[in-house]
Amino acid sequence: MHKLCIRLYVKTRWLLGLNAIQIHDELTAAYGQDFFAASVDHLITLIVGIVPVLYSLVHSDPQIQSLVFCKLRGYIFQLCLMFSRWFIAFACIDRYVLTSDDVNLRNFAKPKIAYRIIIIIISFWSIICSHRIIFYDIKGNFCGIIDNMVAALYHSFYVIIGGGIFPAIIMIICAWLIRRNLEYKYKKRIQYSVRSYQRNPLDRQILNILIIQIICYIIFTTPQLCNLVFIAISVPISNQSNEYLAIESFSTFLAELMLYLFPVTSFYLYTLTSHTFRKELIKSIRSIVGQNDRITSVINRRSVVYHIEHQQSPINTCSNPVTNSLMEIK
């Protein structure tokens, strides 16, 4: 899917007067790396989050049966969420950098820098989220931070700030900067163009995709942020009843359910928002189907040739003795 986004963005950048081959290399190396990393991370997030839930429908919930699983699942799940948010945030930064007129700024869109940023994000959040392994515990049917006000406040603070507010601010600022750069390039091309120049709808589609992605990100992450505030406030409450813990567990489940929606909505957002993305998707599907048809036809043709040759070979072997005997009679 990220390759289709790259094609869409390549066409937009071609309209800005840049070399298409160079743009494709830059996007595939820098912007594509962030998007591909986010896509892989989204898949891991769904596996880590949904598989234990499906398993608990038939068997006992492993999160409340094994403390090790409770700690590791919470740690890996939080890591994947942070990775995906910041991968997308830096992908938005790459979008802005690649639309800038500043050559020095565009030099940051290189594969070497993209790989370094990915490594920095992974290393940073692996350390920041390590408190889950230390402070997570099981109480009744709840797996989380229990009876530790400092750890709960720290967890709520860093998730709200680092996982909610900062990525959203970066996305919004990048969307505004991209819009400004595209408007500037549009006015510049009109100024130096002899013939009438019409605004290309691809520019608007890129902005629409980014804006809708930001809106969905805010909608899907807000319930988790509210739930974290609720959990942090309820930590000092002692002697929590089983009903209270059940409500807290249910609210956590709903908040996580909203988080699962964000990784799976990218495809639908691009498909519903961008006409060019739909065309590229249909073209890719047709090329894959056509390639499979060609492979099947070649295999069938070879099998037919082999079958004919296999049938002819016994006839040739049988005809040789008869020919030889006739020659002897003559």
C-alpha positions as CSV (number, residue, x, y, z in Angstrom):
1,M,0.0,0.0,0.0
2,H,2.8,2.4,0.8
3,K,4.1,1.9,-2.8
4,L,0.8,3.2,-4.1
5,C,1.1,6.3,-1.9
6,I,4.6,6.8,-3.3
7,R,3.3,6.7,-6.9
8,L,0.7,9.2,-6.0
9,Y,3.2,11.5,-4.4
10,V,5.7,11.1,-7.3
11,K,3.0,12.4,-9.7
12,T,2.4,15.4,-7.5
13,R,6.1,16.2,-7.3
14,W,6.4,15.8,-11.1
15,L,3.9,18.7,-11.4
16,L,6.2,20.8,-9.2
17,G,8.9,20.7,-11.9
18,L,11.2,18.1,-10.3
19,N,12.9,15.1,-11.9
20,A,10.7,12.1,-11.7
21,I,13.4,9.5,-11.4
22,Q,15.2,11.4,-8.7
23,I,12.0,12.0,-6.9
24,H,11.1,8.3,-7.0
25,D,14.5,7.3,-5.6
26,E,14.2,9.9,-2.8
27,L,10.6,8.9,-1.9
28,T,11.4,5.2,-2.0
29,A,14.5,5.6,0.1
30,A,13.3,8.2,2.7
31,Y,9.6,8.7,2.8
32,G,8.9,5.1,1.8
33,Q,11.1,3.8,4.7
34,D,9.1,5.6,7.3
35,F,5.8,4.5,5.8
36,F,6.9,0.9,5.4
37,A,8.2,0.8,9.0
38,A,4.8,2.1,10.1
39,S,2.9,-0.5,8.1
40,V,5.0,-3.3,9.5
41,D,4.5,-1.9,13.0
42,H,0.7,-1.7,12.5
43,L,0.7,-5.4,11.6
44,I,2.6,-6.3,14.7
45,T,0.3,-4.1,16.8
46,L,-2.7,-6.0,15.6
47,I,-1.1,-9.4,16.2
48,V,0.0,-8.5,19.7
49,G,-3.2,-6.8,20.6
50,I,-5.9,-9.0,19.0
51,V,-4.4,-12.6,19.3
52,P,-4.5,-12.7,23.1
53,V,-8.1,-11.4,23.1
54,L,-9.2,-14.0,20.6
55,Y,-7.4,-16.7,22.6
56,S,-9.2,-15.6,25.8
57,L,-12.6,-16.2,24.2
58,V,-11.9,-20.0,24.3
59,H,-9.4,-20.3,27.1
60,S,-8.6,-18.3,30.2
61,D,-7.1,-14.9,29.7
62,P,-3.3,-15.2,29.7
63,Q,-2.9,-11.6,30.8
64,I,-4.4,-12.4,34.2
65,Q,-2.9,-15.9,34.5
66,S,0.8,-15.1,33.8
67,L,2.6,-12.1,35.2
68,V,5.4,-12.5,32.6
69,F,2.9,-12.4,29.8
70,C,1.1,-9.5,31.3
71,K,4.3,-7.5,31.5
72,L,5.7,-8.5,28.0
73,R,2.4,-8.0,26.2
74,G,1.8,-4.6,27.7
75,Y,5.4,-3.6,26.9
76,I,5.4,-4.8,23.3
77,F,2.0,-3.4,22.7
78,Q,2.9,0.1,24.0
79,L,6.1,0.0,22.0
80,C,4.3,-0.8,18.8
81,L,1.8,2.1,19.4
82,M,4.6,4.6,20.0
83,F,6.6,3.4,17.0
84,S,3.7,3.7,14.6
85,R,2.7,7.2,15.8
86,W,6.2,8.6,15.5
87,F,6.9,6.8,12.2
88,I,3.9,8.5,10.7
89,A,4.9,11.8,12.3
90,F,8.4,11.6,10.7
91,A,6.8,10.5,7.4
92,C,4.8,13.8,7.5
93,I,8.1,15.6,8.1
94,D,9.5,13.9,5.1
95,R,6.5,15.0,3.1
96,Y,7.2,18.6,4.1
97,V,10.9,18.4,3.4
98,L,10.4,17.0,-0.1
99,T,8.1,19.9,-1.0
100,S,10.5,22.5,0.2
101,D,12.5,24.8,-2.1
102,D,15.5,24.7,0.2
103,V,18.1,22.3,-1.2
104,N,19.8,21.9,2.2
105,L,16.5,21.0,3.8
106,R,15.7,18.4,1.0
107,N,19.1,16.8,1.7
108,F,17.6,15.4,4.9
109,A,15.3,13.2,2.8
110,K,18.0,10.5,2.4
111,P,17.9,6.8,3.2
112,K,20.8,7.1,5.6
113,I,19.0,9.7,7.7
114,A,15.7,7.8,7.5
115,Y,17.3,4.6,8.8
116,R,19.0,6.6,11.6
117,I,15.7,8.2,12.6
118,I,14.0,4.8,12.7
119,I,16.8,3.4,14.9
120,I,16.6,6.4,17.2
121,I,12.8,6.1,17.6
122,I,13.1,2.4,18.4
123,S,15.9,2.9,20.9
124,F,14.3,5.9,22.6
125,W,10.8,4.4,23.2
126,S,12.3,1.0,24.2
127,I,13.8,2.8,27.1
128,I,10.9,5.1,27.9
129,C,8.4,2.3,27.9
130,S,10.5,-0.1,30.1
131,H,8.5,0.9,33.2
132,R,5.8,-1.4,32.1
133,I,8.0,-4.4,32.7
134,I,8.8,-3.2,36.2
135,F,5.5,-1.9,37.6
136,Y,2.9,-4.0,35.8
137,D,1.0,-6.4,38.1
138,I,-2.2,-8.5,38.2
139,K,-5.1,-7.8,40.5
140,G,-8.2,-9.7,40.0
141,N,-9.1,-9.5,36.3
142,F,-7.0,-6.5,35.7
143,C,-3.4,-6.3,34.3
144,G,-1.8,-2.9,34.7
145,I,-0.1,-0.5,37.1
146,I,-1.7,-1.1,40.6
147,D,-1.1,0.8,43.9
148,N,1.8,2.9,42.5
149,M,0.8,6.5,42.0
150,V,4.2,7.7,40.7
151,A,4.4,5.0,38.0
152,A,0.7,5.6,37.0
153,L,1.3,9.3,36.7
154,Y,4.5,8.8,34.7
155,H,2.7,6.4,32.4
156,S,-0.2,8.7,31.8
157,F,2.0,11.7,31.3
158,Y,4.4,10.3,28.8
159,V,1.6,8.6,26.8
160,I,-0.6,11.7,26.7
161,I,2.4,14.0,25.8
162,G,4.6,11.7,23.8
163,G,2.0,9.5,22.2
164,G,-0.9,11.9,21.8
165,I,-0.1,15.6,21.8
166,F,3.3,15.8,20.2
167,P,2.6,13.6,17.2
168,A,-0.6,15.3,16.5
169,I,1.0,18.8,16.7
170,I,3.8,17.6,14.3
171,M,1.2,16.3,11.8
172,I,-0.9,19.5,11.9
173,I,2.2,21.7,11.5
174,C,3.5,19.6,8.6
175,A,0.1,19.7,6.9
176,W,0.0,23.5,7.1
177,L,3.6,23.7,5.8
178,I,3.0,21.4,3.0
179,R,-0.1,23.4,2.0
180,R,2.0,26.6,2.1
181,N,4.7,25.1,-0.1
182,L,2.3,23.8,-2.6
183,E,0.5,27.1,-2.8
184,Y,3.9,28.9,-3.3
185,K,4.9,26.5,-6.0
186,Y,1.6,26.9,-7.7
187,K,1.8,30.7,-7.7
188,K,5.4,30.5,-8.9
189,R,4.5,28.2,-11.9
190,I,1.7,30.6,-12.8
191,Q,4.0,33.5,-12.7
192,Y,6.6,32.0,-15.0
193,S,4.2,30.1,-17.2
194,V,3.2,31.5,-20.6
195,R,0.2,29.4,-21.1
196,S,-2.7,29.1,-18.6
197,Y,-1.8,26.7,-15.8
198,Q,-4.5,24.9,-13.9
199,R,-4.2,23.6,-10.4
200,N,-3.8,19.8,-10.4
201,P,-6.2,17.8,-8.2
202,L,-3.3,15.6,-7.0
203,D,-2.1,18.5,-4.7
204,R,-5.5,18.7,-3.1
205,Q,-5.7,14.9,-2.8
206,I,-2.4,14.8,-1.0
207,L,-3.6,17.4,1.5
208,N,-7.0,15.7,1.9
209,I,-5.3,12.4,2.8
210,L,-3.0,14.0,5.3
211,I,-5.8,16.1,6.9
212,I,-8.2,13.1,7.2
213,Q,-5.3,11.0,8.6
214,I,-4.7,13.6,11.3
215,I,-8.4,13.8,12.2
216,C,-8.7,10.0,12.4
217,Y,-5.5,9.8,14.5
218,I,-7.0,12.4,17.0
219,I,-10.4,10.6,17.1
220,F,-8.9,7.1,17.7
221,T,-6.3,8.1,20.3
222,T,-8.5,10.5,22.4
223,P,-10.3,7.6,24.2
224,Q,-7.0,6.1,25.3
225,L,-5.8,9.4,26.6
226,C,-9.0,9.9,28.6
227,N,-8.8,6.4,29.9
228,L,-5.2,7.0,31.1
229,V,-6.3,10.1,33.0
230,F,-9.1,8.1,34.6
231,I,-6.7,5.3,35.6
232,A,-4.2,7.8,37.0
233,I,-6.9,9.5,39.1
234,S,-8.2,6.2,40.4
235,V,-4.8,4.8,41.6
236,P,-4.9,6.5,45.0
237,I,-8.3,5.0,45.7
238,S,-7.8,2.1,48.1
239,N,-10.0,-1.0,48.4
240,Q,-11.3,-0.9,44.9
241,S,-14.3,-3.2,44.5
242,N,-14.6,-5.9,41.9
243,E,-17.3,-3.9,40.1
244,Y,-15.0,-0.9,39.9
245,L,-12.1,-3.0,38.5
246,A,-14.5,-4.5,36.0
247,I,-15.6,-1.1,34.8
248,E,-11.9,0.0,34.6
249,S,-11.0,-3.1,32.6
250,F,-14.0,-2.6,30.2
251,S,-13.0,1.0,29.6
252,T,-9.5,-0.1,28.9
253,F,-10.8,-2.6,26.4
254,L,-12.8,0.0,24.6
255,A,-9.8,2.4,24.5
256,E,-7.6,-0.4,23.0
257,L,-10.3,-1.2,20.5
258,M,-10.2,2.3,19.2
259,L,-6.5,2.1,18.9
260,Y,-6.9,-1.0,16.7
261,L,-9.0,1.0,14.3
262,F,-6.2,3.4,13.4
263,P,-3.8,0.8,11.9
264,V,-6.5,-0.7,9.7
265,T,-8.0,2.6,8.4
266,S,-5.1,3.8,6.3
267,F,-6.1,1.7,3.3
268,Y,-9.8,2.9,3.5
269,L,-8.7,6.5,4.0
270,Y,-6.6,6.5,0.9
271,T,-9.2,4.6,-1.2
272,L,-12.1,6.9,-0.2
273,T,-10.2,10.1,-0.4
274,S,-8.0,9.9,-3.4
275,H,-9.2,9.1,-6.9
276,T,-5.6,8.7,-8.1
277,F,-5.0,6.1,-5.4
278,R,-8.0,4.1,-6.5
279,K,-6.7,4.2,-10.1
280,E,-3.3,3.1,-9.0
281,L,-4.8,0.3,-6.8
282,I,-6.9,-1.0,-9.7
283,K,-3.9,-0.8,-12.0
284,S,-1.8,-2.8,-9.6
285,I,-4.4,-5.4,-9.1
286,R,-4.9,-5.8,-12.9
287,S,-1.1,-6.1,-13.4
288,I,-0.9,-8.8,-10.7
289,V,-3.9,-10.7,-12.1
290,G,-2.5,-10.3,-15.7
291,Q,0.9,-11.5,-14.6
292,N,-0.6,-14.6,-13.0
293,D,-2.7,-15.2,-16.1
294,R,0.5,-15.0,-18.3
295,I,2.3,-17.4,-16.0
296,T,-0.6,-19.8,-16.1
297,S,-0.8,-19.7,-19.9
298,V,2.9,-20.3,-20.2
299,I,2.7,-23.3,-17.8
300,N,-0.3,-24.7,-19.7
301,R,1.5,-24.2,-23.0
302,R,4.6,-25.9,-21.8
303,S,2.6,-28.8,-20.4
304,V,0.8,-29.2,-23.7
305,V,4.0,-29.3,-25.6
306,Y,5.5,-31.8,-23.2
307,H,2.4,-34.0,-23.5
308,I,2.6,-34.0,-27.3
309,E,6.3,-34.8,-27.3
310,H,5.7,-37.5,-24.7
311,Q,3.1,-39.1,-26.9
312,Q,5.2,-38.9,-30.0
313,S,8.3,-40.4,-28.5
314,P,6.9,-44.0,-28.2
315,I,5.7,-43.8,-31.8
316,N,9.1,-42.9,-33.0
317,T,10.7,-45.7,-31.0
318,C,8.2,-48.2,-32.4
319,S,8.6,-47.0,-36.0
320,N,12.3,-47.4,-36.0
321,P,12.3,-51.3,-35.8
322,V,9.8,-51.6,-38.6
323,T,11.8,-49.3,-40.8
324,N,14.9,-51.3,-40.1
325,S,13.2,-54.6,-40.9
326,L,11.9,-53.3,-44.2
327,M,15.3,-52.1,-45.1
328,E,16.6,-55.6,-44.3
329,I,14.0,-57.3,-46.5
330,K,14.9,-55.0,-49.3
